[in-house]
Amino acid sequence: MPQTKDELPDALYRAAQVREIDARLIAAGTPGFELMQRAARAMWRALVRQWPSANELTVLAGHGNNAGDGYLVALLAHRAGWSVRVLAVGDPQRLQGDAASAHAEALAEGVAVLDWQAQSELRGVVLDALLGTGLKGEVREPYATAISAINASCLPVAAVDIPSGLCADTGRELGIAVRADITVTFIGLKLGLLTGDAADRVGELVFNDLQAAAETFGDIPVSARRLSAANLPPLATRSPTSHKGRFGHVLLIGGDHGFGGAILLSTETALRSGAGMVSLTTRPEHVPAALTRVPEAMALGASSANQLMGLLEKVSVLVVGPGLGQASWGRALLSAAANAALPQVWDADALNLLASGFVQLPKDCVITPHPGEAARLLQISTAEVQADRPAAALALSKKYSTVVVLKGAGSLIAHPDGRLALCHQGHPAMATAGLGDVLAGLVGALLAQGMDAFDAACLAVWLHANAGAQQGKFGRGLAASDLIPAIRQLLEEHAPCLK
């Protein structure tokens, strides 16, 4: 995942919105060349901080404003006594406006500017100033070959504003993209830097607003909100006279033959995340394991949906899907749940059965698909989901009139009213079975404690991702159950039980 410091702003924008803010800054009296100089100084400071013993810089420059930033960084390095070369991939004669001025200033002070060739040697720190946020289609030549050379160099790499080849709006790699160790981005934080392929391309993310005043942003709507410890929705403290009846009764449904562990992971998470009472309905054969693993939960072994009906009248929230399967047993239990007028969390095979048209989604639900499940729900390919994850999350929330958690690198939480939140935390060690079951149980527990669906989903995703990041520090071999005590600890740190 990107190694982001939590000094980043919460507001996320699309590339066109940031260009509009940039234009407003210039219209308000800040010359464009001054903004370019501020960007170059911010980039230079990050380079020196990241590689304090470096003394050599190779800049690969295109022919847009991104290249202008690169020429000015080269100039700053040259003044500092570094050995500097600019390899011009884009023809410098195509530079216009402020970028042309930056090129001229670098040349005037003796910065070496050479035409890039496929065999050009890269040395020292490599600065990617090739392609900016305006890139729309696939990366074309000669840029694709230049990006391949950067990625094959095994040298430290810094990207100006965005790694070249990464879509600023979606986080999709447009054919090929630079793999940076650090990216310094400006004015407004781009949505595409925190989801999709960005996790493998951005490296450490540093933000500088170039002294843009808040009023400059004016009426420009935020495209998404980045979840951070400072802006998480609250969970109310508990009074000394609290009792279990005040904090909901979660019923978890799932665990067909061969999948009993999934529903137990969800059940234990719901219990440890503060639900007042927890019940589960599973195959009768799994009840002994449930009583052993989670004796605090009330376990019902059900062979048919009829055995579930009485319990549905006593609970306040349902979590349906972990280990449910798609056979007749799971289908019958899902059908019964769909007819219950209760807030619900649907995951796993509940979503696959929903996609098949077998059942309709009830109101007041949260659905938690991974990209493959999202693709089935939208009747498109997984690649299409991943090509524009924000759009896919919003499309799902509109189609099903529900809150959606689109899981994956840079998880997204979408509301039917258009709100979009993003969680960029996590760890590669989380690539293991059972993590989704833990998340489903966590969302259910927060719903039971009175949070609305969007807030519960946002808080659950953040807790889940940060618990994974915490446990991921121990490396490979992370088990889904490892997250449960970490989630409990993080929840208490965020929202103490007592004042």
C-alpha positions as CSV (number, residue, x, y, z in Angstrom):
1,M,0.0,0.0,0.0
2,P,1.2,3.6,-0.4
3,Q,3.2,4.7,2.6
4,T,1.2,7.8,3.1
5,K,1.8,10.1,6.1
6,D,-1.3,11.3,7.8
7,E,-0.5,14.9,6.9
8,L,-2.6,14.5,3.8
9,P,-5.8,16.5,3.3
10,D,-9.1,14.6,3.6
11,A,-10.6,16.1,0.4
12,L,-10.0,14.2,-2.8
13,Y,-10.5,15.7,-6.3
14,R,-10.5,14.6,-9.9
15,A,-7.8,16.0,-12.3
16,A,-10.1,18.5,-14.0
17,Q,-11.1,19.9,-10.7
18,V,-7.5,20.5,-9.7
19,R,-6.8,22.2,-13.0
20,E,-9.8,24.5,-12.3
21,I,-8.3,25.3,-8.9
22,D,-4.9,26.0,-10.5
23,A,-6.6,28.3,-13.0
24,R,-8.4,30.1,-10.2
25,L,-5.1,30.7,-8.3
26,I,-3.6,32.2,-11.5
27,A,-6.7,34.4,-12.1
28,A,-6.5,35.6,-8.4
29,G,-3.0,36.9,-9.0
30,T,-0.5,34.2,-8.5
31,P,1.5,33.8,-11.7
32,G,1.7,30.4,-13.2
33,F,5.4,30.4,-13.2
34,E,5.4,31.2,-9.5
35,L,3.2,28.1,-8.9
36,M,5.7,26.0,-11.0
37,Q,8.6,27.3,-8.9
38,R,6.7,26.4,-5.6
39,A,6.1,22.9,-7.0
40,A,9.7,22.5,-7.9
41,R,10.9,23.7,-4.5
42,A,8.5,21.2,-2.8
43,M,9.8,18.4,-5.0
44,W,13.4,19.3,-4.3
45,R,12.9,19.4,-0.6
46,A,11.3,15.9,-0.7
47,L,14.2,14.6,-2.8
48,V,16.8,15.9,-0.4
49,R,14.9,14.6,2.6
50,Q,14.4,11.1,1.0
51,W,17.9,10.7,-0.2
52,P,20.2,13.0,1.9
53,S,23.4,11.5,0.6
54,A,22.5,11.7,-3.1
55,N,24.4,14.0,-5.5
56,E,23.3,13.0,-8.9
57,L,20.0,13.5,-10.7
58,T,18.5,12.3,-14.0
59,V,15.3,14.1,-15.1
60,L,13.1,12.6,-17.8
61,A,11.0,15.4,-19.1
62,G,8.0,15.4,-21.4
63,H,6.5,18.5,-23.0
64,G,3.8,19.7,-20.6
65,N,3.8,21.6,-17.3
66,N,4.9,18.4,-15.6
67,A,8.1,18.8,-17.6
68,G,8.4,22.4,-16.6
69,D,8.4,21.3,-12.9
70,G,11.2,18.9,-13.9
71,Y,13.4,21.5,-15.5
72,L,13.1,23.7,-12.4
73,V,14.0,20.8,-10.1
74,A,17.0,20.1,-12.3
75,L,18.0,23.8,-11.9
76,L,17.7,23.6,-8.1
77,A,19.8,20.4,-8.1
78,H,22.4,22.1,-10.4
79,R,22.6,25.1,-8.1
80,A,23.2,22.7,-5.1
81,G,26.2,21.2,-6.8
82,W,24.6,17.9,-8.0
83,S,25.5,16.3,-11.2
84,V,22.4,16.8,-13.3
85,R,21.2,15.8,-16.7
86,V,17.7,16.3,-18.3
87,L,16.8,13.7,-20.9
88,A,14.1,15.3,-23.0
89,V,11.7,12.6,-24.1
90,G,9.2,15.2,-25.4
91,D,10.6,17.7,-27.9
92,P,11.5,20.9,-25.9
93,Q,10.3,22.9,-28.9
94,R,6.8,21.9,-28.1
95,L,7.0,23.4,-24.6
96,Q,4.7,26.4,-24.1
97,G,4.1,29.1,-21.6
98,D,5.6,28.5,-18.1
99,A,7.1,25.2,-19.1
100,A,9.0,26.9,-21.9
101,S,10.2,29.5,-19.5
102,A,11.4,26.8,-17.1
103,H,13.3,25.1,-19.9
104,A,14.9,28.4,-21.0
105,E,16.0,29.2,-17.4
106,A,17.5,25.8,-16.9
107,L,19.5,26.1,-20.2
108,A,20.6,29.6,-19.3
109,E,22.2,28.4,-16.1
110,G,24.1,25.5,-17.7
111,V,21.8,22.5,-17.0
112,A,22.7,19.7,-19.4
113,V,19.6,19.0,-21.6
114,L,20.0,16.0,-23.9
115,D,17.6,14.2,-26.3
116,W,16.5,10.9,-24.7
117,Q,17.4,7.7,-26.6
118,A,16.3,4.2,-25.8
119,Q,19.9,3.5,-24.8
120,S,20.3,6.6,-22.7
121,E,21.9,5.8,-19.3
122,L,20.0,6.7,-16.1
123,R,22.1,7.7,-13.1
124,G,21.6,8.7,-9.5
125,V,18.1,9.7,-8.5
126,V,15.6,9.5,-11.4
127,L,12.9,12.2,-11.6
128,D,9.8,11.3,-13.5
129,A,8.5,14.5,-15.2
130,L,7.1,12.8,-18.2
131,L,3.3,12.8,-18.2
132,G,1.0,14.7,-15.9
133,T,-2.6,14.3,-14.8
134,G,-4.1,15.1,-18.2
135,L,-3.3,11.7,-19.7
136,K,-6.4,10.1,-21.0
137,G,-5.6,7.1,-23.2
138,E,-2.9,4.4,-23.1
139,V,0.7,5.6,-22.8
140,R,2.2,5.9,-26.3
141,E,5.8,5.8,-27.6
142,P,8.4,7.1,-26.9
143,Y,7.0,7.5,-23.4
144,A,6.2,3.8,-22.9
145,T,9.8,2.8,-23.6
146,A,11.1,5.6,-21.3
147,I,8.8,4.4,-18.5
148,S,10.0,0.8,-19.0
149,A,13.6,2.1,-18.7
150,I,12.8,3.9,-15.5
151,N,11.2,0.8,-14.0
152,A,14.1,-1.5,-15.1
153,S,16.8,0.9,-13.8
154,C,16.6,-0.3,-10.1
155,L,17.4,3.4,-9.2
156,P,15.6,5.5,-6.7
157,V,12.6,7.2,-8.5
158,A,10.6,10.3,-7.6
159,A,7.5,11.3,-9.5
160,V,6.3,14.9,-10.0
161,D,2.6,15.2,-9.1
162,I,1.7,11.7,-10.3
163,P,3.6,8.6,-11.6
164,S,3.5,8.9,-15.4
165,G,1.0,6.5,-16.8
166,L,-1.3,6.4,-13.8
167,C,-4.8,7.8,-14.2
168,A,-5.3,10.6,-11.8
169,D,-9.1,10.0,-11.5
170,T,-9.2,6.2,-11.3
171,G,-5.8,4.9,-10.2
172,R,-5.7,2.7,-13.3
173,E,-2.4,2.0,-15.0
174,L,-2.8,3.2,-18.6
175,G,-0.8,0.4,-20.2
176,I,2.3,1.1,-18.2
177,A,3.2,3.4,-15.3
178,V,6.3,4.5,-13.4
179,R,6.9,2.7,-10.2
180,A,8.0,5.5,-7.9
181,D,9.5,5.5,-4.4
182,I,8.0,8.8,-3.6
183,T,5.4,11.0,-5.3
184,V,5.0,14.7,-4.5
185,T,1.6,16.0,-5.5
186,F,0.3,19.5,-5.6
187,I,-2.7,21.8,-4.9
188,G,-5.4,19.2,-4.6
189,L,-5.0,15.5,-3.6
190,K,-6.0,13.4,-6.6
191,L,-8.4,10.5,-6.1
192,G,-6.4,8.2,-8.3
193,L,-3.3,8.3,-6.2
194,L,-5.0,6.3,-3.5
195,T,-6.9,3.4,-5.1
196,G,-6.4,0.7,-7.8
197,D,-3.0,0.3,-9.3
198,A,-1.7,3.3,-7.3
199,A,-0.8,1.1,-4.4
200,D,2.0,-0.4,-6.6
201,R,3.1,2.8,-8.2
202,V,3.0,5.8,-5.9
203,G,5.4,4.9,-3.1
204,E,5.4,7.4,-0.3
205,L,2.9,10.2,-1.0
206,V,3.7,13.8,-0.1
207,F,1.3,16.6,-0.6
208,N,1.9,20.4,-1.0
209,D,-1.0,22.8,-1.6
210,L,1.4,25.4,-3.1
211,Q,-0.1,28.0,-0.7
212,A,-3.6,27.7,-2.2
213,A,-6.0,29.6,0.1
214,A,-9.2,27.7,1.1
215,E,-11.4,30.3,-0.7
216,T,-9.8,29.3,-4.0
217,F,-11.6,25.9,-3.8
218,G,-14.9,27.8,-3.5
219,D,-17.8,25.9,-4.9
220,I,-15.8,23.0,-6.3
221,P,-17.3,19.8,-4.8
222,V,-15.1,17.2,-3.2
223,S,-15.1,14.0,-5.2
224,A,-14.4,11.8,-2.3
225,R,-13.2,12.0,1.3
226,R,-10.1,10.2,2.5
227,L,-10.8,8.4,5.8
228,S,-8.3,9.3,8.6
229,A,-8.2,9.1,12.4
230,A,-9.2,12.7,12.5
231,N,-12.4,12.5,10.5
232,L,-13.9,9.1,11.4
233,P,-17.6,9.0,12.4
234,P,-18.1,8.8,16.1
235,L,-19.4,5.9,18.2
236,A,-21.1,7.1,21.3
237,T,-19.7,6.4,24.7
238,R,-21.6,4.3,27.1
239,S,-23.2,5.4,30.4
240,P,-22.5,3.5,33.6
241,T,-26.0,2.1,33.6
242,S,-25.7,0.5,30.1
243,H,-26.9,-2.9,29.5
244,K,-26.7,-5.4,26.6
245,G,-30.2,-4.5,25.3
246,R,-29.0,-1.0,24.3
247,F,-26.4,-2.2,21.9
248,G,-28.3,-4.4,19.5
249,H,-28.7,-8.0,18.7
250,V,-26.8,-9.2,15.6
251,L,-27.8,-12.4,13.9
252,L,-25.2,-13.9,11.5
253,I,-26.4,-16.4,8.9
254,G,-24.1,-18.7,7.0
255,G,-21.7,-21.6,7.2
256,D,-22.9,-24.3,4.9
257,H,-21.1,-27.6,4.8
258,G,-17.4,-27.0,4.3
259,F,-17.6,-23.3,5.1
260,G,-18.3,-23.2,8.8
261,G,-15.2,-21.2,9.7
262,A,-16.4,-18.1,7.8
263,I,-19.5,-17.5,9.9
264,L,-17.5,-18.1,13.1
265,L,-15.0,-15.4,12.1
266,S,-17.9,-13.0,11.5
267,T,-19.5,-14.0,14.7
268,E,-16.4,-13.5,16.9
269,T,-15.8,-10.1,15.3
270,A,-19.3,-8.9,15.9
271,L,-19.0,-9.9,19.6
272,R,-15.6,-8.3,20.0
273,S,-16.7,-5.1,18.3
274,G,-19.3,-4.2,20.8
275,A,-22.7,-5.7,19.8
276,G,-24.9,-6.2,22.9
277,M,-26.0,-9.7,21.9
278,V,-24.8,-12.0,19.1
279,S,-26.6,-15.1,17.6
280,L,-25.7,-17.2,14.6
281,T,-27.6,-19.6,12.4
282,T,-25.5,-22.3,10.8
283,R,-25.6,-25.9,9.9
284,P,-26.4,-28.1,12.9
285,E,-23.0,-29.9,12.5
286,H,-21.2,-26.6,13.1
287,V,-22.9,-25.7,16.4
288,P,-20.4,-27.6,18.6
289,A,-17.5,-25.7,17.0
290,A,-19.4,-22.5,17.5
291,L,-20.0,-23.1,21.2
292,T,-16.4,-23.9,21.7
293,R,-15.0,-21.0,19.7
294,V,-17.6,-18.3,20.8
295,P,-19.5,-19.6,23.8
296,E,-21.0,-16.0,24.3
297,A,-22.9,-16.3,21.1
298,M,-26.3,-18.1,20.9
299,A,-26.0,-20.7,18.2
300,L,-28.9,-22.1,16.3
301,G,-28.4,-25.1,14.1
302,A,-30.9,-24.8,11.2
303,S,-31.6,-27.4,8.6
304,S,-34.3,-25.3,7.0
305,A,-35.4,-21.6,6.8
306,N,-38.5,-22.4,8.9
307,Q,-36.3,-22.8,12.0
308,L,-35.0,-19.2,11.4
309,M,-38.3,-17.4,11.5
310,G,-38.8,-17.0,15.2
311,L,-35.2,-15.7,15.7
312,L,-35.7,-13.1,13.0
313,E,-38.4,-11.4,15.2
314,K,-35.9,-11.0,18.1
315,V,-32.9,-9.5,16.5
316,S,-32.0,-6.0,15.3
317,V,-29.3,-6.5,12.6
318,L,-28.5,-9.3,10.1
319,V,-25.2,-10.3,8.6
320,V,-25.8,-12.7,5.8
321,G,-23.4,-14.5,3.5
322,P,-20.2,-15.7,5.1
323,G,-19.9,-19.3,4.1
324,L,-23.5,-19.3,3.0
325,G,-22.9,-21.2,-0.3
326,Q,-25.3,-21.2,-3.2
327,A,-27.0,-24.5,-2.7
328,S,-30.6,-24.9,-1.6
329,W,-29.8,-24.5,2.1
330,G,-28.1,-21.1,1.6
331,R,-30.8,-20.0,-0.9
332,A,-33.6,-20.7,1.6
333,L,-31.9,-18.8,4.4
334,L,-31.1,-15.9,2.2
335,S,-34.7,-15.7,1.0
336,A,-35.9,-15.6,4.6
337,A,-33.5,-12.8,5.5
338,A,-34.4,-10.8,2.4
339,N,-38.0,-10.6,3.7
340,A,-37.0,-9.4,7.1
341,A,-37.4,-5.6,7.7
342,L,-34.1,-5.2,9.4
343,P,-30.8,-3.5,8.7
344,Q,-28.6,-6.0,7.0
345,V,-25.0,-6.6,5.8
346,W,-24.7,-8.9,2.7
347,D,-21.4,-10.4,1.8
348,A,-19.9,-13.3,-0.2
349,D,-22.5,-15.8,-1.6
350,A,-25.4,-13.5,-0.6
351,L,-24.0,-11.2,-3.2
352,N,-23.5,-13.9,-5.8
353,L,-27.1,-15.0,-5.3
354,L,-28.2,-11.3,-5.6
355,A,-26.3,-11.0,-8.8
356,S,-28.0,-14.1,-10.2
357,G,-31.4,-12.5,-9.7
358,F,-32.5,-15.1,-7.2
359,V,-33.4,-12.5,-4.6
360,Q,-34.0,-8.8,-4.1
361,L,-31.9,-6.7,-1.8
362,P,-34.0,-5.3,1.1
363,K,-33.8,-1.7,2.3
364,D,-31.2,-0.4,4.8
365,C,-28.4,-2.7,3.7
366,V,-24.7,-2.5,3.4
367,I,-23.1,-4.7,0.7
368,T,-19.4,-5.6,0.8
369,P,-18.3,-6.9,-2.6
370,H,-14.7,-7.6,-3.8
371,P,-14.1,-6.6,-7.4
372,G,-15.2,-10.0,-8.8
373,E,-18.5,-9.9,-6.9
374,A,-18.9,-6.2,-7.9
375,A,-18.5,-7.2,-11.6
376,R,-21.2,-9.9,-11.3
377,L,-23.5,-7.4,-9.6
378,L,-22.9,-4.8,-12.4
379,Q,-22.8,-7.5,-15.2
380,I,-19.5,-6.3,-16.4
381,S,-16.0,-7.7,-16.2
382,T,-13.7,-7.5,-13.2
383,A,-11.2,-5.6,-15.3
384,E,-13.9,-3.0,-16.0
385,V,-14.5,-2.6,-12.3
386,Q,-10.8,-2.2,-11.6
387,A,-10.4,0.3,-14.5
388,D,-12.6,2.8,-12.6
389,R,-13.2,1.7,-9.1
390,P,-14.9,5.0,-7.9
391,A,-17.4,4.8,-10.8
392,A,-18.1,1.1,-10.1
393,A,-18.7,1.8,-6.4
394,L,-21.1,4.6,-7.1
395,A,-22.9,2.7,-9.9
396,L,-23.5,-0.2,-7.4
397,S,-24.9,2.1,-4.8
398,K,-27.3,3.7,-7.3
399,K,-28.3,0.4,-8.8
400,Y,-29.2,-1.2,-5.5
401,S,-30.0,1.9,-3.5
402,T,-27.6,0.9,-0.8
403,V,-24.3,1.6,0.9
404,V,-21.5,-0.2,-0.9
405,V,-18.0,-1.2,0.3
406,L,-15.9,-2.0,-2.7
407,K,-13.0,-3.9,-1.2
408,G,-9.4,-4.0,-2.5
409,A,-6.4,-1.7,-2.6
410,G,-7.9,1.7,-1.8
411,S,-11.3,0.5,-0.5
412,L,-14.3,2.7,-1.4
413,I,-17.5,3.4,0.5
414,A,-20.3,4.7,-1.7
415,H,-23.7,6.1,-0.7
416,P,-26.7,6.3,-3.2
417,D,-26.7,10.1,-2.6
418,G,-23.3,10.3,-4.3
419,R,-21.0,10.5,-1.2
420,L,-17.8,8.6,-1.6
421,A,-15.2,7.8,1.0
422,L,-11.8,6.1,0.5
423,C,-9.6,4.1,2.8
424,H,-6.0,3.8,1.6
425,Q,-4.5,2.0,4.6
426,G,-3.8,-1.7,4.7
427,H,-1.0,-4.2,4.1
428,P,-0.1,-6.9,1.5
429,A,-0.2,-9.5,4.2
430,M,-4.0,-9.0,4.2
431,A,-4.1,-11.0,1.0
432,T,-5.5,-14.1,2.8
433,A,-8.8,-15.8,3.3
434,G,-11.4,-14.7,5.9
435,L,-10.7,-11.0,5.9
436,G,-14.0,-10.2,4.3
437,D,-15.9,-12.3,6.9
438,V,-14.2,-10.2,9.7
439,L,-15.3,-7.0,7.9
440,A,-18.9,-8.1,7.5
441,G,-19.2,-8.9,11.3
442,L,-17.6,-5.6,12.2
443,V,-20.1,-3.6,10.0
444,G,-23.0,-5.5,11.6
445,A,-21.8,-4.8,15.2
446,L,-21.5,-1.0,14.4
447,L,-25.0,-1.0,12.9
448,A,-26.3,-2.7,16.0
449,Q,-24.8,0.0,18.2
450,G,-26.8,2.7,16.4
451,M,-24.6,4.0,13.6
452,D,-26.2,4.7,10.3
453,A,-25.1,2.5,7.3
454,F,-22.6,4.9,5.7
455,D,-20.9,5.8,8.9
456,A,-20.8,2.2,10.1
457,A,-19.2,1.1,6.8
458,C,-16.7,3.9,6.9
459,L,-15.6,3.3,10.5
460,A,-15.5,-0.5,9.9
461,V,-13.4,-0.3,6.8
462,W,-10.9,2.1,8.5
463,L,-10.6,-0.2,11.6
464,H,-10.3,-3.3,9.5
465,A,-7.6,-1.8,7.2
466,N,-5.6,-0.3,10.1
467,A,-5.8,-3.5,12.1
468,G,-4.4,-5.3,9.0
469,A,-1.6,-2.7,8.7
470,Q,-0.8,-3.2,12.4
471,Q,-0.7,-7.0,12.2
472,G,0.9,-7.0,8.7
473,K,4.1,-5.6,10.2
474,F,4.8,-9.1,11.4
475,G,4.9,-10.2,7.8
476,R,3.4,-13.1,5.9
477,G,1.2,-15.6,7.6
478,L,-1.5,-13.2,8.8
479,A,-4.7,-15.0,9.7
480,A,-8.0,-13.3,9.6
481,S,-8.6,-13.9,13.3
482,D,-5.4,-11.9,14.1
483,L,-7.4,-8.8,13.2
484,I,-10.1,-9.2,15.8
485,P,-8.1,-8.1,19.0
486,A,-6.4,-5.4,17.0
487,I,-9.8,-4.1,15.8
488,R,-11.1,-4.1,19.4
489,Q,-8.0,-2.1,20.5
490,L,-8.3,0.5,17.7
491,L,-12.0,0.9,18.3
492,E,-11.4,1.7,22.0
493,E,-8.7,4.2,21.0
494,H,-11.0,5.9,18.5
495,A,-14.2,5.8,20.6
496,P,-13.6,5.0,24.3
497,C,-16.3,3.0,26.0
498,L,-16.3,5.5,28.9
499,K,-15.7,9.2,28.8
